[in-house]
């Protein structure tokens, strides 16, 4: 199968943006190529994207008390993992109950694949606003933007956004089969006497590593560890993967690990992406950077989401060792540059290690799901 390099030198990155030139693209490719720790290059398989698009599938909604077309408007922002020799993609799907970003209801759909690109989908969502104890969190906005990671004994942990259209809360669900999920409520519910329970929170990347050919959840100092956040990257620890404690600084406030940078592609947001992965060089966190309309990187349109990578110390996961100044992944295809999100988005959330390759799944302009593939050097992921 032919592939197209993500960092290809084909004209401008965005057709309407003359500020991006071949020389700019060479600089991007050169930087990533010179840094051994960077995961990549990720390549888009030719003529397969998008791999998931909206369908007029019917679902008897317990919230609306009627049948609705739960994924007819947009399918995007996916999680990914592996089970029973298949890649499973859990994607955010929106109905057509309203117009505007964040105004419709989101549910999480299920798709599986033997090759990473050809998807077999379930007809009903696997996580959704239901008639349960979490109504106040999930109604009416729904369940958004899942990230999923697996323990060594096969427990799948999903961190997703509960959206009641008032406050976004990072929430937890667990499953053994990826189809039947148990909701556990806000991740920070018990931390510090509930101090952060009602804080706006989202986007969590649990630390993982490759072991025996599988990408599994890892620990730091005997505790589970995750990066999280949208306007900055924070950290949290847990003893049980359900109750998480945000890491605080010497002032008893959230400890910021990285923040947006004026003049760069991540000048507006640094939002955590798929599960962080431990490598021999350190912990690699892939994240979503949003570019400012002013004071951003002029090589990319204002408002565009591009993907970056930051390297943390293996022994000290709060210590930044290096960070890319240019994105390693950015909108190229027409469906990545136009859709529900008009400024262009490749929003990375899903990472699966399958047949010795990394499959990166991402949302395309808040409208479709795409995939890119990387074959990492074996030694890079061999961590004792």
N, C-alpha and C positions, 0 to 999 in steps of 0.2 A: 504494500500500500504506500503510495507516495505521501509525503508530508510537506507542510509548508512551515518554515521556521517562523516562530513568533517574532524574532528580531530581523525579519527580512528587509532588504533594501528596495522596497517598491514604492517609488514616488514619495508622497507625503503620508504621514500617519493618518491624518484626517483630510479628506479631499478638499474641504472648505477652509483649511487652515494652512496658508502658505508659509507660516513660520516654521513648520517642520520640514526639514530637508534631508537628503541622503547623508549629509555630513553629520547631522544630529543623530540619525539612526546608527551610524557607525560608532559614534561616541557611546551610545547606550550599549551596543553589543560589545564594544571593547571593554567597558567597565566590568560588565558581568563576566566576560571571558577571563579577565585578569584576576578575579577574586575566586580562589578555589572553593571557598565555603558556600558560594551561591548555588542553590538548587536550580538546575536547568541545563541547557535551554528547554523550555516547554514548547512543544510544537502542536499546532492544530492539524489533526488528520484531514486530509483533503476530501472535500465534498461530503462531509458528514454532519457538520454543524449547521444549524442547531440540532442537538440530539433530543431535546424535549420541547414541544410547542403546545399551545393551548388546545383543548378538546372540549366539545359540548357534552361532557359526561354528566349523568344525573346522579344526585345523592340526596337521600332523605335527611335533611338537616334538622338536628334536634333543637337548634337555636331558633330557626325560622319556622319550624313546625310545618315544613312543606318540602317538596322536591326542588332542588336548585341545581344549576349547572355550575358546579363548584370550581372548575378550572377552565372556564371558557374565555377569560380575559387575558390572563398572563400567567406564565409558569417561569419561575426564576429562583435565584439565590438558594442553591442546593447544598445539602450535606452528602457525604459519600463514605462508604465503608465496604467491607468484604464479608460475605457469609456463604457457606456451602459452595465455594468455588465460583461465586458470581460477585460482581460489583453491584451494590445496591445504592441507588441515588434517592435521597429523600428531599423533595423539592417543595418550595413554596408556591402555592397556587391561589389565584384570586378569582372570585366570581365577578359578576357584572352588576353588583348591587348599588354601585355609585360610580362617580367619576373623580379622578384625582388620586395622587399617590397617598397611601395611608388611609383612604376613605372607604375602601371596600373590605370585605372579610377574607382573611387568609387562612388556608388550611395546608397541611403537609401531605403531599402525595408520595407514592412509592413506585419506583421503577427498578428493574434488575436487568443485568446484561452479562453475557458471557464473553463479549469482546470489548466492552467499555463504551461502545457507541450505539449498538442496536438495542433499543430499550423495549422491554415488556412491562406494561404498566397495569397497576390495579385500577379498578373502576371506581373505588371509593377512597377518600383520604384516610390516613392512619393516625393522624393527630389533628384535632379540630376543637373549636369551642363547643362544649357539650353541656348537657344538663347535669353538672357535677359541682363539687365544692369550689371550683376555680372559676365560676361564672364571672365574678367581680373582676377577675384579671383578664380573662379571654374574650369576654363579650364587649362590644360587637366586632372589634377589630380582628380578633382571631389569634392564630399561632403563626409566628413569622420566623424566617431566617434561621433554620436549624443548623447546628454543627453537631457531628456525631463522632464518638470515639469508642473503642472496644477494650475491655479488660482482657487479661490473659485467659480467664476462664469463660469468656464469651458473653459477658454482660455488656450491652450497648447503652451508652449514656448520651442523651441528647440535651444540649443546652440551646434554648430557643427564646424568642421574645414573645411574652404575653402582652397583647396590645388591646387595652380597653378604650382607646382613643383619648385617654387622659394621661396615663403614665405607662411608659414601656418598662417592663420588668424582665430581667434575665431569669428564666425559669428552667426547671430540670424535669426530665422524664427518663425512665429506664425501660428496657425491653430485652428479651432473650431471642426474639424472632424478627424484630424490626417492623412487625406489623401490629402487634398488640402492645401498647405503651401504657405505663403507669405514670401519671403526673404526680410530682412531689411539691409543686409550688415554687415560689421565689427562691433562687439560689442563696440569697443573703438573708433569708427570713429569720434565722436564729442568731446571726452574727451580732455581737456587741449589743445585746438586748433589743434587736430589731432596728438598730440605727439606720441601716441602709436598705431596709425592706421596701420602702416606698420611694426610694431614689430612682431616677431615670437611669436604667442600666440595660446593656445589651452586648452582644457580640463576644462570645467566649471561645478561646482556643486552648483546649486541654493539652498538656504536654504528653507526647507519645514518643515511641522509639520502635525501630524494627527489631523483632526478636523471632527467630525461627521462621523467617519469611513472612511474618505478619506485623502489621502496624498496630501496636498495643499501647495502652495507657501506662505511663511511667510515673515515677515518684521522685521527689527531691527531699532529702533528709527525712525519709519515712512518711512523707505526706504527698497527697495528690496536689498537682499544681496547674494553674491555668493563667493565661493572659486574657484580659478582657477590656472592653471599652471602645468608645467611638471617637470622642474628642481628644483622647489621650489613651495610651496603653497603660493599664494598671495590672495588678496581679492579685491572686487569691489562692488560698490553700484549703484542703479538706482532708478529713480522715475517712470519709465514707462515700465521696463523689456526689452527695446530695446536699449536704450542708456545707456551704463555702464561707470562708472568712476573708474579706478583703485585706490586703496588706497595707498597713499604715506607716507613715513616716514619723520622724521625731516630734512633729507637731500634732500627732494624732489625727492627721488627715490622710486621704488616699495618696499612696505613694505613686508618683508619676514616673514611668520608665522611659517612654518617648512621647514627644508631643509634635504637633504640626510645625513646619518650618517655612517661613516666608521665603518666596523665591523658588520653591520646590514643588514637585507634583503632589506632595502631601501637605500643602500649605493650609488647607482647611480642616481636614480630618486625618486621623491615623486609626482606622477601624480594623480590629482584629479579623483575620481570615480563617482558614481551616486550622485543624489541630496543629500546634507547634510540633516540631520534630527534632529529636536529639541526633546530632551527627558527631563525627570525630572532631570537627572543628568547633562545635558548640551547639547551642539550641537555635534553630532557624525558625523565626516567626515570619510567615507571609501575611501581609496586611493590605488593606484597601486604603489608598490615599486619594483624597478629593482635592482637586486643584481650585484655588481661589480665582475668581474672575479678575481681581486685581491683586498684585503682590504674590502671584503664583508663578509657575514655570511657564513662560510664554510659548514654549514648544508644544503645549497641550491646551486645548480649549478650557476656558473657565467652566467649572462645575463638573468636569470629566472625572470619573473614577479610574485610576490606574493602580497597578499592584506593585508593592515594594517588598523588600526583605530586610530583616534586621537580625543580627547575630548576637546572642547572649552567651555569657560564660556558662559552661556546663556545671561547674561547681557553685557558681553564684548566678542564679537565673535572673537577678535584678541588674546585673552589670552588662552594659552594652559594649560589645567589642567592635562592631562595625555596622554600617548601614548603607544601603544603596542610595545614591543621590538621584539616579534615574530609575524609572520603573522597569521591571523585567517583563511586564505584561500590560498591554494597553488595548483599547478598542481599535479594531481594524476593519472588520467586516461591516457591511451596511446595517445588519441587524444588531450589531454591537454599538453602533453610533446613533441609531434612531429607534425609538420605541416609546414605551411609557415614560422613560427617563430620557429627555431630549438631548442632554449634553453628552451622552455616551458613557457606557459603563461596562467594564468587565469586573464583576464583583465576585471575588474568589471566596468560596466557603467550604468546598468539598475536596478532600484529599484521600485517595485510596491507593494502597500499595498492592499491586496485582501483577503476578507473573514477572516480578523483578522490575516493574516499571511504576512510576508515580503518575496517577491519573488525577488531574486538577479540573474540578467542575466549577463552573462560574455562571452567574446571571448576566444576561445580555440586555442592557438597557432596561432592566426591570420587566422584561417581556418574554425571554426565552432562556434555555439552558444550553451552554456549550461545554466542550471538553478540550483540554490540551494535555499532551503526554510527554514525560521525561524519562529517560533511562539513566538513573544516577550511577556513578561509579560504585561498585560493590563496597570498596573500602570506606567510602564516605559515610555509609549508614551502619557500618560495623562498629558498634559501641558496646564495650563490656560493662 
